[in-house]
Amino acid sequence: MLIDPEDIVARKLGLQHPPGTCPLNNIFLLDRSGRVVLRHHLSAIKDDAFRQAWRTLVR
């Protein structure tokens, strides 16, 4: 899990943000190969979405 409060990762990866939304994706879950499996704004992620993404990593 990577927490990125300065939005450095999103800018470095050139991640696009939907118009009218907060530009920060400040929580990332990465699999063992380094692939981003979840990117989201920490304050807006729903518990179920986080749990589901987390479970895919620990299988």
KEKOLVEX-166802 format. One record per atom (N, C-alpha, C): residue in one letter; atom name; x, y, z. Coordinates in nm, 4 decimals. Layout:
# residues N
SITE; resn; name; X; Y; Z
SITE; A; CA; X; Y; Z .
...
This chain:
# residues 59
SITE; resn; name; X; Y; Z
SITE; M; N; 0.0861; -0.1163; 0.0000 .
SITE; M; CA; 0.0000; 0.0000; 0.0000 .
SITE; M; C; 0.0906; 0.1225; 0.0000 .
SITE; L; N; 0.0569; 0.2165; -0.0829 .
SITE; L; CA; 0.1316; 0.3418; -0.0939 .
SITE; L; C; 0.0357; 0.4560; -0.0671 .
SITE; I; N; 0.0712; 0.5406; 0.0258 .
SITE; I; CA; -0.0082; 0.6600; 0.0526 .
SITE; I; C; 0.0704; 0.7792; -0.0021 .
SITE; D; N; 0.0063; 0.8576; -0.0847 .
SITE; D; CA; 0.0722; 0.9635; -0.1615 .
SITE; D; C; -0.0019; 1.0958; -0.1453 .
SITE; P; N; 0.0131; 1.1625; -0.0297 .
SITE; P; CA; -0.0639; 1.2843; -0.0061 .
SITE; P; C; -0.0265; 1.4013; -0.0975 .
SITE; E; N; 0.0876; 1.3974; -0.1610 .
SITE; E; CA; 0.1295; 1.5060; -0.2495 .
SITE; E; C; 0.0959; 1.4792; -0.3964 .
SITE; D; N; 0.0314; 1.3663; -0.4258 .
SITE; D; CA; -0.0088; 1.3309; -0.5628 .
SITE; D; C; 0.1107; 1.3117; -0.6568 .
SITE; I; N; 0.2254; 1.2761; -0.6016 .
SITE; I; CA; 0.3480; 1.2584; -0.6799 .
SITE; I; C; 0.3346; 1.1417; -0.7768 .
SITE; V; N; 0.2825; 1.0290; -0.7290 .
SITE; V; CA; 0.2711; 0.9099; -0.8135 .
SITE; V; C; 0.1770; 0.9351; -0.9311 .
SITE; A; N; 0.0623; 0.9934; -0.9048 .
SITE; A; CA; -0.0341; 1.0197; -1.0117 .
SITE; A; C; 0.0253; 1.1120; -1.1179 .
SITE; R; N; 0.0951; 1.2147; -1.0752 .
SITE; R; CA; 0.1580; 1.3052; -1.1723 .
SITE; R; C; 0.2672; 1.2337; -1.2508 .
SITE; K; N; 0.3476; 1.1538; -1.1835 .
SITE; K; CA; 0.4574; 1.0816; -1.2487 .
SITE; K; C; 0.4044; 0.9815; -1.3513 .
SITE; L; N; 0.2931; 0.9149; -1.3180 .
SITE; L; CA; 0.2331; 0.8167; -1.4080 .
SITE; L; C; 0.1407; 0.8790; -1.5113 .
SITE; G; N; 0.1142; 1.0088; -1.4992 .
SITE; G; CA; 0.0260; 1.0761; -1.5937 .
SITE; G; C; -0.1183; 1.0327; -1.5807 .
SITE; L; N; -0.1615; 1.0025; -1.4579 .
SITE; L; CA; -0.2987; 0.9572; -1.4364 .
SITE; L; C; -0.3952; 1.0725; -1.4562 .
SITE; Q; N; -0.5006; 1.0467; -1.5280 .
SITE; Q; CA; -0.6019; 1.1471; -1.5550 .
SITE; Q; C; -0.7064; 1.1460; -1.4443 .
SITE; H; N; -0.7632; 1.2616; -1.4188 .
SITE; H; CA; -0.8693; 1.2746; -1.3200 .
SITE; H; C; -0.9959; 1.3218; -1.3906 .
SITE; P; N; -1.1103; 1.2627; -1.3562 .
SITE; P; CA; -1.2351; 1.3081; -1.4174 .
SITE; P; C; -1.2591; 1.4560; -1.3887 .
SITE; P; N; -1.3140; 1.5296; -1.4838 .
SITE; P; CA; -1.3415; 1.6727; -1.4622 .
SITE; P; C; -1.4296; 1.6944; -1.3395 .
SITE; G; N; -1.3968; 1.7947; -1.2628 .
SITE; G; CA; -1.4771; 1.8294; -1.1465 .
SITE; G; C; -1.4492; 1.7474; -1.0221 .
SITE; T; N; -1.3490; 1.6598; -1.0278 .
SITE; T; CA; -1.3178; 1.5789; -0.9103 .
SITE; T; C; -1.1890; 1.6272; -0.8474 .
SITE; C; N; -1.1677; 1.5871; -0.7258 .
SITE; C; CA; -1.0430; 1.6180; -0.6576 .
SITE; C; C; -0.9294; 1.5478; -0.7312 .
SITE; P; N; -0.8201; 1.6159; -0.7567 .
SITE; P; CA; -0.7134; 1.5559; -0.8355 .
SITE; P; C; -0.6289; 1.4535; -0.7618 .
SITE; L; N; -0.6474; 1.4377; -0.6330 .
SITE; L; CA; -0.5606; 1.3467; -0.5598 .
SITE; L; C; -0.6105; 1.2028; -0.5628 .
SITE; N; N; -0.5256; 1.1136; -0.6051 .
SITE; N; CA; -0.5408; 0.9704; -0.5814 .
SITE; N; C; -0.4306; 0.9392; -0.4825 .
SITE; N; N; -0.4618; 0.9465; -0.3554 .
SITE; N; CA; -0.3543; 0.9402; -0.2595 .
SITE; N; C; -0.3420; 0.8080; -0.1855 .
SITE; I; N; -0.4129; 0.7060; -0.2321 .
SITE; I; CA; -0.3890; 0.5711; -0.1813 .
SITE; I; C; -0.3822; 0.4781; -0.3018 .
SITE; F; N; -0.2789; 0.3984; -0.3037 .
SITE; F; CA; -0.2569; 0.3027; -0.4119 .
SITE; F; C; -0.2330; 0.1667; -0.3508 .
SITE; L; N; -0.2921; 0.0636; -0.4093 .
SITE; L; CA; -0.2582; -0.0738; -0.3751 .
SITE; L; C; -0.1901; -0.1325; -0.4973 .
SITE; L; N; -0.0752; -0.1929; -0.4754 .
SITE; L; CA; 0.0019; -0.2518; -0.5841 .
SITE; L; C; 0.0159; -0.4014; -0.5606 .
SITE; D; N; 0.0123; -0.4786; -0.6698 .
SITE; D; CA; 0.0344; -0.6212; -0.6546 .
SITE; D; C; 0.1848; -0.6476; -0.6490 .
SITE; R; N; 0.2211; -0.7740; -0.6389 .
SITE; R; CA; 0.3627; -0.8085; -0.6229 .
SITE; R; C; 0.4485; -0.7696; -0.7418 .
SITE; S; N; 0.3872; -0.7569; -0.8575 .
SITE; S; CA; 0.4643; -0.7186; -0.9760 .
SITE; S; C; 0.4732; -0.5666; -0.9916 .
SITE; G; N; 0.4100; -0.4931; -0.9014 .
SITE; G; CA; 0.4142; -0.3477; -0.9065 .
SITE; G; C; 0.2995; -0.2851; -0.9837 .
SITE; R; N; 0.2046; -0.3680; -1.0289 .
SITE; R; CA; 0.0882; -0.3173; -1.1016 .
SITE; R; C; -0.0094; -0.2537; -1.0036 .
SITE; V; N; -0.0599; -0.1364; -1.0378 .
SITE; V; CA; -0.1577; -0.0673; -0.9530 .
SITE; V; C; -0.2919; -0.1378; -0.9679 .
SITE; V; N; -0.3438; -0.1913; -0.8583 .
SITE; V; CA; -0.4733; -0.2591; -0.8621 .
SITE; V; C; -0.5852; -0.1718; -0.8063 .
SITE; L; N; -0.5483; -0.0663; -0.7352 .
SITE; L; CA; -0.6475; 0.0266; -0.6839 .
SITE; L; C; -0.5804; 0.1621; -0.6673 .
SITE; R; N; -0.6457; 0.2650; -0.7151 .
SITE; R; CA; -0.6023; 0.4024; -0.6871 .
SITE; R; C; -0.7280; 0.4812; -0.6532 .
SITE; H; N; -0.7195; 0.5563; -0.5474 .
SITE; H; CA; -0.8397; 0.6226; -0.5007 .
SITE; H; C; -0.8019; 0.7354; -0.4063 .
SITE; H; N; -0.8959; 0.8244; -0.3841 .
SITE; H; CA; -0.8789; 0.9280; -0.2825 .
SITE; H; C; -0.9153; 0.8643; -0.1496 .
SITE; L; N; -0.8256; 0.8712; -0.0546 .
SITE; L; CA; -0.8432; 0.8014; 0.0721 .
SITE; L; C; -0.9732; 0.8373; 0.1423 .
SITE; S; N; -1.0100; 0.9636; 0.1418 .
SITE; S; CA; -1.1306; 1.0036; 0.2137 .
SITE; S; C; -1.2585; 0.9630; 0.1414 .
SITE; A; N; -1.2491; 0.9220; 0.0146 .
SITE; A; CA; -1.3695; 0.8903; -0.0623 .
SITE; A; C; -1.3886; 0.7419; -0.0881 .
SITE; I; N; -1.2913; 0.6600; -0.0529 .
SITE; I; CA; -1.3052; 0.5171; -0.0822 .
SITE; I; C; -1.4023; 0.4529; 0.0159 .
SITE; K; N; -1.4846; 0.3690; -0.0374 .
SITE; K; CA; -1.5810; 0.2967; 0.0455 .
SITE; K; C; -1.5119; 0.1721; 0.1029 .
SITE; D; N; -1.5497; 0.1366; 0.2239 .
SITE; D; CA; -1.4874; 0.0223; 0.2915 .
SITE; D; C; -1.4909; -0.1040; 0.2074 .
SITE; D; N; -1.6065; -0.1318; 0.1459 .
SITE; D; CA; -1.6207; -0.2546; 0.0677 .
SITE; D; C; -1.5256; -0.2576; -0.0522 .
SITE; A; N; -1.5087; -0.1446; -0.1183 .
SITE; A; CA; -1.4184; -0.1385; -0.2334 .
SITE; A; C; -1.2743; -0.1633; -0.1897 .
SITE; F; N; -1.2361; -0.1057; -0.0771 .
SITE; F; CA; -1.1009; -0.1267; -0.0271 .
SITE; F; C; -1.0800; -0.2726; 0.0122 .
SITE; R; N; -1.1750; -0.3285; 0.0848 .
SITE; R; CA; -1.1635; -0.4691; 0.1271 .
SITE; R; C; -1.1537; -0.5631; 0.0077 .
SITE; Q; N; -1.2349; -0.5401; -0.0931 .
SITE; Q; CA; -1.2327; -0.6255; -0.2111 .
SITE; Q; C; -1.0970; -0.6177; -0.2810 .
SITE; A; N; -1.0435; -0.4990; -0.2974 .
SITE; A; CA; -0.9127; -0.4833; -0.3609 .
SITE; A; C; -0.8042; -0.5486; -0.2758 .
SITE; W; N; -0.8124; -0.5307; -0.1457 .
SITE; W; CA; -0.7135; -0.5887; -0.0550 .
SITE; W; C; -0.7166; -0.7415; -0.0642 .
SITE; R; N; -0.8365; -0.7980; -0.0685 .
SITE; R; CA; -0.8485; -0.9451; -0.0759 .
SITE; R; C; -0.7862; -1.0013; -0.2024 .
SITE; T; N; -0.7932; -0.9273; -0.3126 .
SITE; T; CA; -0.7322; -0.9778; -0.4360 .
SITE; T; C; -0.5800; -0.9846; -0.4225 .
SITE; L; N; -0.5247; -0.9033; -0.3348 .
SITE; L; CA; -0.3791; -0.9027; -0.3163 .
SITE; L; C; -0.3295; -1.0128; -0.2243 .
SITE; V; N; -0.4095; -1.0510; -0.1290 .
SITE; V; CA; -0.3625; -1.1483; -0.0282 .
SITE; V; C; -0.4006; -1.2921; -0.0617 .
SITE; R; N; -0.4562; -1.3147; -0.1766 .
SITE; R; CA; -0.4909; -1.4523; -0.2167 .
SITE; R; C; -0.3678; -1.5300; -0.2517 .
